[in-house]
Amino acid sequence: MSSLPVTERSNPLTANIDISLPEDIVSLLQHCDREIFHGWDNQTEGQKDLDQLKGLLDGRTIRLVEKIAGEVANLLRKPSDNLIVLSGCGTSGRLAFLTARTFNKWLRELDMPECFRYVIAGGDKALFTSQEAPEDDPVLGAKKLQEVCAGKKKVLYIGITCGLSASFVAGQLDFCMDNLDTYIPVLMGFNPVDLAKNLPIENWSKTILEVCKRLENLQKTKNCCIINPIIGPEPITGSSRMKGGTATKILLDVMFAQGFSLFKEKQLRNTEQFLETYLTVNEAIGHCRQYIGAVINLAGQCLRKHGHIYYIGADSLGILAMIDASECPPTFGTSLDGVRGFLIGGFDELRNQEGNISVLGRHFSIAVDDFQSTILPNLQNSDIVIFINHGSAMNTSLLPLLATVQNGPAESAVIHIMNSEQSGQEKMKEVPKTTNKITVQLPWIQIQELFGPEHLDLSFKLFAEIATKWVCNAVTTGAHIMQGKVYQNYMVDLRVSNNKLFHRAVRIVETFSGCNKEDAQEYLLKSIYGTDVLTGQQTTANVSQHILQATSQEKVVPTALVCAILKCSLLEAQKHLAEEPVIRSAITSCLEKKNVE
Ligand code: S6P
């Protein structure tokens, strides 16, 4: 079996995504997303190297979802004594936050105390900006979990790490396994356990694989489990914000909504049907590919002109757009200004643990009012403002802003997420005809059948959220592809800001230059330390020290790659990249040059 985790492999479906048209990018992403449900056809050179290929619709996953729903229902019977904690790093932590927020709202509707909590590595500032380094700290993870759970009698802990690779989560799981009287540990991720990260962790005695194996053994006799359907590689290699994030959100939504149903109605809905409804939403995205493609095209042109993408939205759909924006700097190596999201009501609406953290800097100003005061007056024709709207009629509080944006120099688009009964043309009249419009129709009848009349609004939201995630992920991925940030289906210009990304960077240099792993690492270190001759100290430093040096630097991986392909000095590589700033073209021309020699 290949030792490369599935979540770090390249997906053959998207091998040519970098040279695809915007509309085709949407189709490729949508097909790739189908693997979340049906599993992944793992053909490597005609051979399958993994047995466990089933996606979310697999019987084992459905049984586990229902088992966890049972635990949720039990804990909800004493909501003041108990807690349901969701924890993760990066996107996994952000989705933990969003899910806790959603289901606390369900509890409030039932006049019950809130008992969902989230933990995100790096704290609330990681909700909008990437804080990649705390992901590597298991001790910090365990400490943060204990702080949140102090005084609780029973805790259902769900640790999310798509790649089974976050030490922060491993530290928490290990702590839970030492305290099974209080904790019910659940690990959620999308690799087989044997492919969990097995590298030494600085200042810790275990590897993540060892922690996962411990849990795997323990689940035979104790109340704990691993839920790890195999959903196939990401469309952009390693970018677990996409399929990993989607699968995380769907699993959490289904297990908690089912838990509520068991608690209130004493019965489960059909879990398979529930999951299949998300698949219908995925098909609805495919039906809009032409319109999503048009918005990608506009957004991509803006980025090519060094402009910006701004999302404006309300409630959880606005939050999902903000999450999408926050992922662009670590994924595409861009600045915090490139893509930003703004929410009606700002922090009051967000309901995050640390409250208003706008004092941390302008990238933490998230209210639509902030957009109006600081960004609106400076919009250029290289910017696009994308409004996310729930329902057919435009949110009335956004109409004046939409009108102002449309009368200004920037491009604009409106994404309507609505049920299939709301899509009549006359109901759309409030949105001016000139606007680029995406209308995603959710399977209303299917949702009604599944949920019945109660909590229909709340449950409808779950599907609207996933539709928003799919559209926003497609827009930013497509726009950055148009900007030339992606080579084949690899994001080459990633920021080397944590352990996982360091090892991914080494693999990228190895893959495209054809050199061995040791040489690839040496080229990467030369680029990180800005030297053609490494000192002994630099070569033997810990990965965490390499990361510290690399995090703030630009074009670390492209520089290493050019050096490795052309066997040239750092200076020559930097000159090449300066002449050809579009990463995709720089690599292509490098490889052509090498082939000629
Ligand atoms: C990935 C995203 C990252 C990950 C984070 C956690 O697209 O940029 O922030 O979410 O590294 O990964 P994992 O595998 O532990 O869920």
Residues whose N, C-alpha, C, O or C-beta is under 5 A from the ligand:
A	BS01	S6P	C89 G90 T91 S92 I160 T161 C162 G163 L164 S165 A166 G238 S239 S240 R241 E327 P330
